Amino acid sequence: MSPLTAQTINAGDQVLLGLSQRKTYLVKVEAGKTFHTHKGFLKFDDVIGREYGAVVTSSLGFEFTVMRPLLRDYIMKCARQTQIMYPKDISLIVMFSGIGPGSRIVEAGTGTAAMTTALAHYVRPSGKVYSYEIREEFLKTAEKNLKHAGLFDFVELKNKDIVLRIDEIDVDSVILDLAVPWLVIPNAHSALKAGGTLVSFSPTIDQVVKTVETLRENGFTDPETVECLMRGMQVERGKTRPQTLMTAHSGYITISRKISRSLQSTNPLNAP
């Protein structure tokens, strides 16, 4: 049975130990070992063989819930050398890109592989993510995070500058999270299959303007830019209200599709 569908916890599984909504731990279950926290230690032997959702008690009497990690847990708890993309933005990028099982995707830059992890999750079991990154030290951390999430087999990490060249052709989508996305657009057009999507994430509006202008000049149509703001709610009878702090601006997402260069001048959707 796949680890994704197994109901019981085995040695070697990744689990999420929940002490409270705000305090969780993503750990690997190892036979004969213990996990230490400020609320006491847990014996992994007491976890192995239990069902997901079980409650185990620490040496100090505190209860931990043992849960199957979600995709967002792997992303938010990954080892970091760079700022990662938030799940709110990743979710929109996945939806707008149109990817799914079997898709082939070019991505840049890898960073510490937060976005890469999500892409690999959705293209499996027969798809592939080709992820470009010019910083070799970032790729080492990215590989570690992808293996931790069990998704490394669906990714090819490439220590190359995507501005200079994209090796792949006929890909379904190009996802960009880098400082100069407009410089990649001509290469992206060559790499994409007809109708393929380009999605670019940029923190500043100046980057967006340059990107949209270059899309219109290079065989892409109908560019759309959105921003996603997410506000949590504090829920308690008689006291329910928006949380004081929220994940507001993180960046702008620009989406477009490849059209034939020969149709650029006649397609009304390509007009500014």
Long-range contacts (C-beta under 8 A, 24 or more apart in sequence): 3-150, 7-51, 7-52, 8-49, 8-50, 8-51, 8-52, 9-47, 9-48, 9-49, 9-50, 9-51, 9-52, 9-54, 9-66, 10-48, 10-49, 11-44, 11-48, 14-69, 14-74, 14-148, 14-149, 14-150, 15-47, 15-52, 15-66, 15-67, 15-68, 15-69, 16-66, 16-67, 16-68, 16-69, 16-70, 16-73, 17-42, 17-64, 17-65, 17-66, 17-67, 18-64, 18-65, 18-66, 18-67, 19-62, 19-64, 24-73, 24-77, 26-69, 26-73, 26-74, 26-77, 71-117, 71-118, 71-121, 74-117, 74-145, 74-148, 74-149, 75-114, 75-117, 75-118, 78-112, 78-113, 78-114, 78-117, 78-145, 78-148, 78-149, 79-112, 79-141, 79-144, 79-145, 80-112, 80-141, 81-111, 81-112, 81-137, 81-138, 81-141, 82-111, 82-112, 82-138, 83-111, 84-111, 84-112, 84-114, 84-115, 85-114, 85-115, 85-177, 85-201, 85-250, 85-251, 86-230, 86-247, 86-250, 88-228, 88-230, 88-247, 88-250, 89-201, 89-228, 89-250, 89-251, 89-253, 90-114, 90-115, 90-118, 92-226, 92-228, 92-253, 93-118, 93-175, 93-199, 93-201, 93-253, 94-118, 94-119, 94-122, 96-197, 96-199, 96-253, 96-255, 97-172, 97-173, 97-175, 97-197, 97-199, 97-255, 98-172, 98-173, 98-197, 99-123, 99-127, 99-172, 99-173, 100-127, 101-125, 101-126, 101-127, 102-126, 102-127, 103-127, 103-172, 103-173, 104-128, 104-130, 104-168, 104-170, 104-171, 104-172, 105-129, 105-130, 105-171, 105-172, 105-173, 105-174, 105-175, 106-130, 106-131, 106-132, 106-162, 106-166, 106-168, 106-171, 106-173, 106-174, 106-175, 106-188, 106-191, 107-131, 107-132, 107-174, 107-175, 107-176, 107-177, 108-132, 108-133, 108-162, 108-175, 108-176, 108-177, 108-178, 108-184, 109-133, 109-134, 109-135, 109-138, 109-162, 109-177, 109-178, 110-138, 110-139, 110-142, 110-157, 111-138, 111-142, 111-177, 112-138, 112-141, 112-142, 112-145, 113-141, 113-142, 113-143, 113-145, 113-146, 113-155, 114-145, 115-175, 115-177, 116-142, 116-146, 116-155, 117-145, 117-146, 117-149, 117-151, 119-155, 119-175, 120-146, 120-149, 120-151, 120-152, 120-154, 120-155, 121-149, 121-151, 123-154, 124-151, 124-154, 125-154, 127-154, 128-154, 128-155, 128-156, 129-154, 129-155, 129-156, 130-155, 130-156, 130-158, 130-167, 130-168, 130-171, 131-155, 131-156, 131-157, 131-158, 132-158, 132-160, 132-161, 132-162, 132-166, 133-157, 133-158, 133-159, 134-159, 134-160, 134-161, 162-187, 163-187, 166-190, 166-191, 171-196, 172-196, 172-197, 173-197, 173-198, 173-199, 174-198, 174-199, 175-199, 175-200, 175-201, 176-200, 176-201, 177-201, 179-207, 180-207, 181-207, 181-211, 182-207, 182-210, 182-211, 182-213, 182-214, 185-211, 185-214, 185-215, 185-218, 185-220, 186-218, 188-258, 189-218, 189-219, 189-220, 189-258, 189-261, 192-258, 193-258, 194-258, 194-259, 194-260, 195-257, 195-258, 195-259, 196-257, 196-258, 197-255, 197-256, 197-257, 197-258, 198-255, 198-256, 198-257, 198-258, 199-253, 199-254, 199-255, 200-253, 200-254, 201-251, 201-252, 201-253, 201-254, 202-251, 202-252, 202-254, 203-250, 203-251, 203-252, 204-252, 205-252, 207-252, 208-252, 208-254, 211-254, 212-254, 215-254, 215-256, 216-270, 216-272, 219-258, 219-259, 219-260, 219-261, 219-264, 220-256, 220-257, 220-258, 220-259, 220-270, 221-256, 221-257, 221-259, 221-264, 221-267, 221-269, 221-270, 222-256, 222-257, 222-269, 222-270, 223-254, 223-255, 223-256, 224-254, 224-255, 224-256, 225-252, 225-253, 225-254, 225-255, 226-252, 226-253, 226-255, 227-251, 227-252, 227-253, 228-253
